[in-house]
Amino acid sequence: MKTKAAVLYEAGKAFEIEELEIVRPDAEEVLVRYDYSGLCHSDLHMVKGHLPFRAPMVFGHEGAGEILEVGSHVTGFAPGDHFVASFYPVCGRCRWCATGNSRLCDLGANGLEGFLPGGRFPFTGRNGDYGSMMTLGTFSQYATVHRNSIVRIDGDLPLDKAALVGCGVPTGWGSAVNSAEVRPGDTVVVYGIGGIGINAVQGAAYAGAQHLVAVDPAPNKLEYAKRFGATHTAATAAEAQELVRQLTHGVGADSAIITVDELVADVVAAAAEVISKGGTVVITSMGQYEDETIRLSGVQLALWGKRIQGSLYGGCNPLYDIPKLLSLYRTGHVKLDELITNVYSLEQVNQGYDDLMAHRNIRGIIAHEH
């Protein structure tokens, strides 16, 4: 079966649209049709060379669509089922899954190499084998994926909104609710209001933050933050520092969540300064893998009981949190419709990322044609 897909051959280059052949699903795999794919900033970290990957690779790790065919050993799924792609496969058996940390599942270790958990590549084309980002490759009309990489959802949910719950929404939401452990009455600062940061804002608001400060230099992003629950905004870290000092009478914020485009040491230092004694800095942002982006006094952390907490996927677990967030969407507690600012065709994928980098989008999505 053939598919049209957006392929990257080298960091720093543009995506190329190619026709590829999809491998037939084996016993543990499923053939899927992607209807929508999210343009998530995580793809950009590989495009910019911050994270290594094996080329050529079909990009995209947020997606939703319909199952077309299931392998002989696949249970719990049937052709016609709707699904959300999980950017980390979940085996349910490794140490991490067994301890409630399935976002760290051992099956996800090869996501940047591009091959499926069984060891084979999902696409072939004029340049041989093609990998899929995080074993998904949602910048493709169709794909073969492992059964552990999809979560079945109710058929009446809108797939364009559901696609966002595969990565960006739980990563931001969970950074506040799980990693920062925001509680009613807390003061929270969120640095960077993009696709992840906006969901950190709505997660912190849902958890009951009293003072919720959104920090971003782009005025349109700050306006969006207010719609999602921010009580205050600041254009710079210095403005946020002074604002928090006033709001808390000098005590400081309970938590600071870093969701900027690219992690740098200065923003970590600002976040560590803005929190109170016993406060938490949550690092969700990515940057250059080898860079030293934390340069703080360990003595001061120890003296004031401050904590630096890394956050992958917002501390969420796909099989539980994807359905939970979609349930909260049904009841109006999670905003998804309001996240989507632009819709693109697959051929417009490069324009979509140009718009993201120019801060014109909160979230862009690809609508696949079939």
C-alpha positions in Angstrom: 0.0 0.0 0.0 1.3 3.4 -0.9 1.2 6.6 1.1 2.2 10.3 0.8 4.4 11.4 3.6 6.6 14.3 4.8 10.2 13.1 5.1 13.3 14.6 6.6 16.8 13.7 5.4 18.9 16.0 7.4 18.6 18.4 10.3 18.2 22.0 9.2 16.6 21.0 5.9 13.0 21.3 4.7 10.6 18.4 4.7 10.2 16.6 1.4 6.9 15.1 0.3 7.3 11.6 -1.1 5.3 8.6 -2.0 6.3 5.6 0.1 5.4 2.0 0.4 4.0 0.8 3.8 5.0 -2.5 5.2 2.1 -4.9 5.9 1.3 -5.2 9.6 2.7 -8.3 11.3 0.9 -10.2 14.1 1.4 -7.4 16.7 0.8 -4.4 14.4 -2.0 -2.5 12.9 -2.5 -0.5 9.7 -4.0 2.9 10.3 -5.3 5.9 8.4 -4.2 9.2 9.9 -6.9 11.9 9.5 -5.2 14.6 11.5 -1.7 15.3 12.7 -0.5 17.9 15.2 2.5 20.2 14.3 4.2 19.8 17.7 7.3 21.7 18.7 9.0 18.5 19.6 9.5 17.7 15.9 11.4 21.0 15.6 14.0 19.9 18.1 15.0 17.1 15.7 14.7 19.4 12.7 17.1 21.9 14.4 19.5 19.1 15.4 18.9 19.3 19.1 18.1 15.6 19.3 19.7 12.9 17.0 17.6 10.9 14.6 18.1 8.3 11.9 17.4 9.6 8.4 15.4 9.3 6.3 12.5 9.6 8.7 8.8 10.3 8.4 8.1 12.9 11.0 5.0 13.6 13.2 4.1 12.1 16.6 0.7 13.5 17.3 -2.2 12.0 15.3 -5.7 10.5 15.3 -7.6 8.5 12.8 -9.1 5.1 12.0 -7.8 1.5 12.2 -7.9 -0.2 8.8 -6.4 -3.6 9.5 -5.2 -5.6 12.6 -2.6 -8.3 13.0 -3.4 -11.8 13.9 -2.4 -11.4 17.6 -3.9 -8.0 18.1 -6.8 -7.9 20.6 -8.8 -4.9 21.8 -8.9 -3.2 18.4 -10.9 -3.8 15.3 -11.1 -2.2 11.8 -13.2 0.9 12.0 -12.1 1.8 15.6 -10.9 5.4 16.1 -7.7 6.0 17.9 -5.2 8.6 19.3 -1.5 7.9 18.6 0.6 7.6 21.8 4.0 9.1 21.2 5.4 6.5 23.5 4.4 2.9 23.1 3.3 1.2 26.3 4.0 -2.5 26.8 2.4 -2.7 30.2 5.0 -5.2 31.4 8.4 -3.5 31.9 9.5 -2.0 35.2 8.4 1.5 34.2 4.9 0.4 33.1 4.5 -1.8 36.2 5.3 1.1 38.5 2.9 3.5 36.9 5.5 5.3 34.7 4.5 4.0 31.3 5.7 7.2 29.6 9.2 5.8 30.3 8.4 2.4 28.8 11.4 0.5 27.4 9.6 0.2 24.0 10.0 3.9 23.5 13.8 3.8 23.6 14.1 3.4 19.8 11.7 6.3 18.9 14.5 8.4 17.5 15.9 5.5 15.5 12.5 5.1 13.7 12.0 1.4 13.6 9.0 -0.4 15.1 9.2 -2.3 18.4 9.6 -5.6 16.4 12.8 -4.3 14.8 11.7 -3.5 11.2 11.2 -0.1 9.5 7.6 0.9 8.7 8.2 2.4 5.2 10.3 1.8 2.1 11.0 4.1 -0.8 13.5 5.3 -3.3 16.2 5.6 -0.6 15.6 2.2 1.1 14.1 1.9 4.6 12.4 4.9 6.2 11.9 5.3 9.9 8.9 6.9 11.7 9.3 9.4 14.4 8.5 7.9 17.8 7.4 4.7 15.8 4.4 6.7 14.6 5.2 8.9 11.6 1.9 10.8 11.6 3.0 13.1 8.8 1.8 10.3 6.5 -1.7 9.5 5.2 -1.3 5.8 6.3 1.1 3.9 8.5 1.8 0.6 10.1 2.3 1.0 13.9 2.6 -1.3 16.8 -0.6 -2.0 18.8 1.1 -0.6 21.9 1.3 2.8 20.2 -2.4 3.6 19.9 -5.2 4.3 22.3 -8.8 3.5 21.2 -11.3 6.4 21.7 -15.0 6.9 21.3 -16.1 7.2 17.7 -18.0 10.4 18.2 -15.0 12.5 19.3 -13.7 15.0 16.8 -10.4 13.6 15.5 -8.8 17.0 14.8 -9.1 17.8 18.5 -8.3 14.3 19.7 -5.0 14.3 17.8 -3.6 17.0 20.2 -4.1 14.7 23.2 -1.4 12.4 22.0 1.4 14.7 23.2 1.0 18.5 23.6 -2.0 18.6 25.8 -1.0 16.0 28.3 2.6 17.3 28.3 1.5 20.8 29.3 -1.4 19.8 31.5 0.5 17.2 33.3 3.5 19.5 33.8 1.2 21.5 36.1 -1.1 18.9 37.6 1.4 16.0 38.0 5.0 17.3 37.9 4.4 20.6 39.7 1.6 19.2 41.8 -0.3 22.5 41.7 -2.8 22.8 44.5 -5.7 25.2 45.2 -4.3 28.6 46.3 -0.9 28.1 44.7 1.1 30.8 42.9 2.4 29.4 39.6 4.6 30.9 36.9 4.7 29.4 33.3 7.6 30.5 31.1 6.7 30.2 27.4 3.2 30.1 26.1 3.2 27.9 23.1 1.4 24.6 22.5 2.8 23.1 25.7 2.8 26.2 27.9 -0.9 27.1 27.1 -1.8 23.6 28.4 0.3 24.1 31.5 -1.7 27.2 32.1 -5.1 25.5 31.7 -3.8 22.6 33.8 -2.7 24.9 36.6 -6.0 26.8 36.4 -8.0 23.6 36.7 -5.9 22.5 39.7 -6.8 25.7 41.5 -3.9 28.1 41.2 -4.8 31.4 42.8 -2.1 33.4 41.0 -1.2 32.2 37.6 1.5 34.2 35.8 2.1 33.6 32.1 5.5 34.8 30.7 6.1 35.3 27.0 7.4 38.2 24.9 4.6 37.8 22.3 1.5 39.8 23.2 -0.8 37.5 21.3 0.4 34.5 23.3 -0.3 36.4 26.5 -3.8 37.1 25.3 -4.3 33.4 24.7 -3.0 32.7 28.2 -5.7 34.8 29.7 -8.4 32.9 27.9 -7.0 29.6 29.3 -6.9 30.8 32.9 -3.8 33.0 33.5 -4.6 35.7 36.1 -1.5 37.8 35.3 0.9 38.1 32.4 4.5 39.3 31.9 6.7 39.9 28.9 10.0 39.1 30.7 11.3 37.0 33.5 12.2 40.2 35.4 8.6 41.5 35.2 7.4 38.1 36.4 9.8 38.2 39.3 8.5 41.6 40.5 4.9 40.6 39.9 5.3 37.4 42.0 7.0 39.4 44.8 4.0 41.7 45.0 1.4 39.0 44.7 2.9 36.8 47.4 4.2 39.6 49.7 7.8 38.5 49.1 7.3 34.7 49.6 7.6 33.6 46.0 5.8 31.2 43.8 5.0 27.6 44.7 6.1 26.4 41.3 7.6 27.5 38.0 7.0 25.6 34.8 9.5 26.0 31.9 7.9 25.4 28.5 9.9 27.9 26.4 10.8 27.1 22.7 14.4 26.1 23.6 15.8 25.4 27.1 18.6 27.8 28.1 20.4 28.3 31.5 19.0 31.8 32.0 15.4 30.7 32.1 16.2 27.9 34.6 18.0 30.4 36.8 15.0 32.8 36.6 12.6 30.0 37.5 14.7 28.9 40.5 14.8 32.5 41.7 11.1 33.1 41.4 10.0 30.1 43.5 9.7 30.2 47.3 11.4 28.0 49.9 10.3 24.5 49.2 9.2 25.4 45.7 9.5 23.4 42.5 10.9 24.2 39.1 9.5 21.9 36.4 11.6 21.5 33.3 9.5 20.4 30.3 11.3 22.3 27.5 13.9 20.6 25.3 17.1 22.1 23.8 20.5 20.9 22.6 20.9 17.5 24.1 24.6 18.0 25.2 24.3 21.5 26.5 24.6 22.3 30.2 21.3 24.2 30.7 21.3 24.1 34.5 23.9 26.3 36.3 22.7 26.8 39.9 24.0 26.8 43.4 23.4 23.4 44.8 23.9 24.8 48.3 21.1 27.3 47.8 18.8 24.5 46.6 19.7 22.5 49.7 19.3 25.5 52.1 15.9 26.5 50.9 14.6 23.0 50.0 14.0 23.9 46.4 13.4 21.1 43.8 14.2 20.8 40.1 11.9 18.3 38.5 12.2 17.0 34.9 8.9 16.3 33.2 8.4 13.9 30.2 4.9 13.8 28.8 3.8 15.8 31.9 4.1 12.8 34.1 1.1 11.3 32.3 0.4 7.7 31.3 -1.1 7.4 27.9 -3.6 4.6 28.5 -5.1 6.4 31.4 -4.6 10.1 30.7 -5.6 10.2 27.0 -9.2 9.0 27.7 -9.3 11.1 30.9 -8.4 14.3 29.1 -10.9 13.6 26.3 -13.6 13.0 29.0 -12.7 16.4 30.6 -13.0 17.9 27.1 -16.5 16.5 26.8 -17.5 18.2 30.1 -15.9 21.5 29.2 -13.0 21.3 31.7 -10.3 21.0 29.0 -10.2 23.4 26.0 -9.2 21.7 22.7 -11.2 23.6 20.1 -9.6 26.9 21.1 -6.1 25.5 20.7 -6.2 25.2 17.0 -5.2 28.3 15.2 -4.4 27.1 11.7 -5.1 24.0 9.6 -2.6 22.9 6.8 -2.4 20.3 4.1 0.5 17.8 4.2 2.2 19.8 1.4 2.1 22.9 3.7 4.0 21.2 6.5 7.0 23.5 6.1 4.8 26.6 6.1 3.1 25.3 9.3 6.5 25.1 11.1 7.5 28.5 9.8 4.3 29.9 11.3 5.0 28.1 14.6 8.5 29.6 14.8 7.2 33.0 14.0 4.8 32.7 16.9 1.7 32.9 14.7 0.3 29.6 16.0 -0.7 28.2 19.3 -1.4 24.9 17.6 -1.4 24.1 13.9 -2.7 20.8 12.6 -2.4 18.9 9.3 -5.6 17.6 7.7 -4.7 14.6 5.6 -6.4 14.0 2.3 -7.3 10.4 1.3 
